[in-house]
């Protein structure tokens, strides 16, 4: 489902700071199909070691709903090239995106700058840009619901936890429950006539932000009655889910793209 571009552009911050790999380097993250990281060359002796480069992982809920932004990190690099500390200089305004950037860059190693042959500590200013291309709905999404209205479901998800929901829904859908880190997992529940009754997405299952999303197709899908009821269950708790309600009512990014005429 995920179709996104994640760009990390590394730039000079102080006199003894910069990061780079190679010119226009793009590396695919095999755990996250479609995600690329692009790093631009920086003109400094302080460079990161590509052998220790870790791509930021776009949080699943954020990518589903098209939450975007740029995190700018100020990174203190020790003389041995390891990261000593990270400060968020500019936030995306979204905690999950900022933390994803920090988690990745904290694992980077650097070739430290040298002055008079001696390695010195320095700073790197690293902007990480999260953006989601507006593409069409995934295969199987009912075309008759492309202009649907989203309402909060009055029937909560009837499971004690996100993990219990994943087990029950995967069993109900007749699909194997294989949880791949950093990916979304989609299950479709059909009516006896083959039409789709529920569309489930499980996101961020390897994090504390794990979320189960249930879309229930509540009408015939014929305008203007087409309506989708959406419910969420969060590992952190109900208050965290409630804070996401405004996004739930907008619908996922792929559905909004279809409504705007992009297929």
C-alpha positions as CSV (number, residue, x, y, z in Angstrom):
1,X,0.0,0.0,0.0
2,X,2.7,2.4,0.9
3,X,4.0,4.5,-2.0
4,X,6.2,7.3,-0.8
5,X,9.4,9.1,-1.1
6,X,11.6,9.9,1.9
7,X,14.4,12.4,1.1
8,X,17.3,13.0,3.6
9,X,19.3,16.1,2.5
10,X,22.5,16.6,4.4
11,X,23.9,20.1,4.7
12,X,26.6,22.1,6.5
13,X,25.6,23.5,9.9
14,X,28.8,24.7,11.5
15,X,32.4,25.1,10.5
16,X,33.2,21.6,11.5
17,X,30.1,19.8,10.3
18,X,28.5,18.1,7.3
19,X,27.3,14.7,6.2
20,X,27.3,12.8,2.9
21,X,27.5,9.5,1.1
22,X,27.9,9.7,-2.6
23,X,26.5,12.1,-5.2
24,X,22.7,11.5,-5.7
25,X,22.9,8.3,-3.8
26,X,19.6,6.5,-3.6
27,X,19.1,3.4,-1.6
28,X,16.0,1.2,-1.3
29,X,14.9,0.0,2.1
30,X,14.0,-3.7,1.5
31,X,11.7,-3.7,4.6
32,X,9.7,-0.8,3.1
33,X,8.9,-1.3,-0.5
34,X,8.8,1.9,-2.5
35,X,10.8,3.9,0.0
36,X,13.9,5.7,-1.1
37,X,16.5,7.8,0.7
38,X,18.4,10.4,-1.3
39,X,21.5,12.1,0.1
40,X,23.3,15.0,-1.5
41,X,27.0,15.6,-1.4
42,X,28.3,18.1,1.2
43,X,31.6,19.9,0.8
44,X,33.3,19.0,4.1
45,X,35.7,16.5,5.6
46,X,33.0,15.3,8.0
47,X,31.1,12.6,6.1
48,X,28.9,9.7,7.2
49,X,30.1,6.1,6.7
50,X,27.6,4.5,4.2
51,X,28.3,1.1,5.8
52,X,26.4,2.3,8.8
53,X,23.7,4.3,7.1
54,X,20.2,3.5,8.2
55,X,17.2,4.8,6.3
56,X,14.5,6.6,8.3
57,X,11.3,4.5,8.4
58,X,8.1,6.4,7.5
59,X,5.6,5.7,10.3
60,X,2.7,3.7,8.9
61,X,-0.2,5.7,10.2
62,X,1.5,8.9,8.9
63,X,2.1,7.5,5.4
64,X,-1.5,6.2,5.2
65,X,-3.0,9.5,6.0
66,X,-0.4,11.6,4.1
67,X,1.1,13.4,7.2
68,X,4.2,15.1,5.8
69,X,6.9,17.4,7.0
70,X,10.6,18.1,7.4
71,X,12.6,17.3,10.5
72,X,15.9,19.2,10.9
73,X,18.3,17.5,13.2
74,X,21.5,18.9,14.8
75,X,23.8,16.0,15.4
76,X,26.9,16.0,17.6
77,X,29.5,13.7,16.2
78,X,32.3,12.5,18.5
79,X,35.9,12.2,17.4
80,X,35.5,8.4,16.9
81,X,32.7,9.1,14.4
82,X,29.8,8.0,16.6
83,X,26.8,10.1,17.4
84,X,27.0,11.6,20.8
85,X,23.6,13.5,20.8
86,X,20.8,14.7,18.6
87,X,18.6,17.7,19.0
88,X,15.5,18.5,16.9
89,X,16.3,22.0,15.5
90,X,13.0,22.2,13.5
91,X,10.1,19.8,14.1
92,X,7.6,18.5,11.6
93,X,4.9,19.1,14.2
94,X,4.4,15.4,14.3
95,X,6.0,13.3,17.1
96,X,6.1,10.1,15.1
97,X,8.0,11.7,12.1
98,X,10.5,13.4,14.4
99,X,11.2,10.2,16.3
100,X,11.6,8.2,13.1
101,X,14.3,10.6,11.9
102,X,16.1,10.5,15.3
103,X,15.9,6.7,15.5
104,X,17.7,6.4,12.1
105,X,20.3,9.1,12.4
106,X,21.3,7.9,15.9
107,X,22.7,4.7,14.3
108,X,24.8,6.5,11.7
109,X,28.6,6.6,11.9
110,X,30.8,9.4,10.5
111,X,34.2,9.9,9.2
112,X,35.2,12.7,11.6
113,X,36.8,15.9,10.3
114,X,40.5,16.2,11.0
115,X,42.4,19.3,11.9
116,X,46.2,19.1,11.6
117,X,45.9,15.3,11.4
118,X,43.8,15.0,14.6
119,X,40.2,13.9,14.6
120,X,37.9,16.5,16.1
121,X,34.2,16.5,17.2
122,X,31.7,18.4,15.1
123,X,28.1,19.0,14.3
124,X,26.0,17.9,11.3
125,X,22.7,19.6,10.4
126,X,20.5,17.0,8.7
127,X,17.1,17.8,7.2
128,X,14.9,14.7,6.7
129,X,11.9,15.3,4.5
130,X,8.8,13.0,4.7
131,X,6.4,13.2,1.8
132,X,3.7,10.9,0.3
133,X,2.9,10.9,-3.4
134,X,-0.8,11.1,-4.0
135,X,-1.6,7.9,-5.8
136,X,-4.7,6.0,-6.5
137,X,-6.4,3.6,-4.1
138,X,-5.0,0.1,-3.7
139,X,-6.3,-2.8,-5.8
140,X,-9.6,-4.0,-4.4
141,X,-10.8,-0.7,-2.9
142,X,-14.5,-0.4,-4.0
143,X,-14.7,2.1,-6.8
144,X,-18.2,3.1,-5.8
145,X,-16.7,4.5,-2.6
146,X,-14.3,6.9,-4.1
147,X,-16.4,9.9,-3.0
148,X,-17.4,8.4,0.3
149,X,-17.9,10.4,3.5
150,X,-16.0,9.3,6.6
151,X,-17.7,9.0,10.0
152,X,-16.4,7.7,13.3
153,X,-17.8,4.3,13.9
154,X,-20.1,4.1,16.9
155,X,-19.2,0.4,17.3
156,X,-15.7,0.2,18.7
157,X,-13.2,-2.5,17.6
158,X,-14.2,-5.5,19.8
159,X,-10.7,-6.7,20.8
160,X,-8.7,-6.1,23.9
161,X,-5.5,-5.1,22.1
162,X,-4.0,-4.4,18.6
163,X,-2.3,-7.8,18.7
164,X,-5.5,-9.6,19.5
165,X,-7.2,-7.8,16.7
166,X,-4.4,-8.8,14.2
167,X,-4.8,-12.5,15.2
168,X,-8.6,-12.4,15.0
169,X,-8.8,-10.5,11.7
170,X,-6.1,-12.5,9.9
171,X,-7.9,-15.7,10.9
172,X,-11.2,-14.3,9.8
173,X,-9.7,-13.2,6.4
174,X,-8.0,-16.6,6.0
175,X,-4.7,-14.9,5.6
176,X,-1.4,-15.8,7.3
177,X,-0.4,-13.6,10.2
178,X,3.1,-12.7,9.2
179,X,4.2,-9.4,10.8
180,X,6.9,-7.7,8.8
181,X,8.5,-4.8,10.7
182,X,7.9,-1.3,9.4
183,X,5.1,-2.2,7.0
184,X,1.4,-2.0,6.9
185,X,-0.7,-5.1,6.9
186,X,-4.1,-5.1,5.0
187,X,-6.9,-7.6,5.4
188,X,-10.2,-7.6,3.5
189,X,-13.4,-9.1,5.0
190,X,-16.0,-9.9,2.4
191,X,-19.8,-10.5,2.5
192,X,-21.2,-13.8,1.2
193,X,-21.9,-12.2,-2.2
194,X,-18.2,-11.2,-2.5
195,X,-18.6,-7.5,-1.8
196,X,-16.3,-6.0,0.7
197,X,-17.7,-5.4,4.2
198,X,-14.5,-4.4,6.1
199,X,-11.0,-3.2,5.1
200,X,-8.5,-3.5,7.9
201,X,-5.0,-1.9,8.1
202,X,-2.5,-2.6,10.9
203,X,0.3,-0.1,11.0
204,X,3.5,0.3,13.1
205,X,3.2,-3.1,14.7
206,X,6.8,-3.1,15.8
207,X,6.4,0.2,17.8
208,X,4.5,1.6,20.7
209,X,2.3,3.5,18.1
210,X,0.8,0.2,16.7
211,X,-2.7,0.9,15.4
212,X,-5.5,-1.2,14.0
213,X,-7.7,0.7,11.5
214,X,-11.1,-0.7,10.4
215,X,-13.0,0.8,7.5
216,X,-16.6,-0.5,7.4
217,X,-18.5,0.0,4.1
218,X,-21.9,0.8,5.5
219,X,-24.1,1.6,2.4
220,X,-24.5,0.6,-1.2
221,X,-21.8,3.0,-2.2
222,X,-24.2,5.0,-4.4
223,X,-23.9,8.8,-4.2
224,X,-24.8,10.7,-2.2
225,X,-25.3,7.9,0.5
226,X,-21.8,6.4,0.2
227,X,-20.3,6.4,3.7
228,X,-17.4,4.7,5.4
229,X,-17.3,4.2,9.2
230,X,-13.8,4.2,10.5
231,X,-12.6,2.9,13.9
232,X,-9.2,2.7,15.4
233,X,-7.5,0.8,18.2
234,X,-4.2,2.0,19.5
235,X,-1.5,0.1,21.6
236,X,-0.9,3.3,23.6
237,X,-4.5,3.7,24.5
238,X,-7.8,5.4,23.6
239,X,-6.6,8.9,24.2
240,X,-3.9,8.5,21.6
241,X,-6.5,7.2,19.1
242,X,-8.8,10.0,19.9
243,X,-6.1,12.5,19.1
244,X,-6.0,11.1,15.6
245,X,-9.7,11.4,15.0
246,X,-9.4,14.5,12.7
247,X,-7.2,12.4,10.4
248,X,-9.6,9.5,10.5
249,X,-12.4,11.8,9.3
250,X,-10.3,12.9,6.3
251,X,-9.9,9.4,5.0
252,X,-6.6,7.9,3.9
253,X,-4.4,9.8,1.5
254,X,-5.1,7.4,-1.4
255,X,-8.9,7.9,-1.0
256,X,-8.4,11.7,-0.9
257,X,-6.4,11.4,-4.1
258,X,-9.2,9.6,-5.8
259,X,-11.7,12.2,-4.7
260,X,-9.6,14.9,-6.3
261,X,-9.6,13.1,-9.6
262,X,-6.2,11.4,-9.4
263,X,-6.3,7.7,-10.1
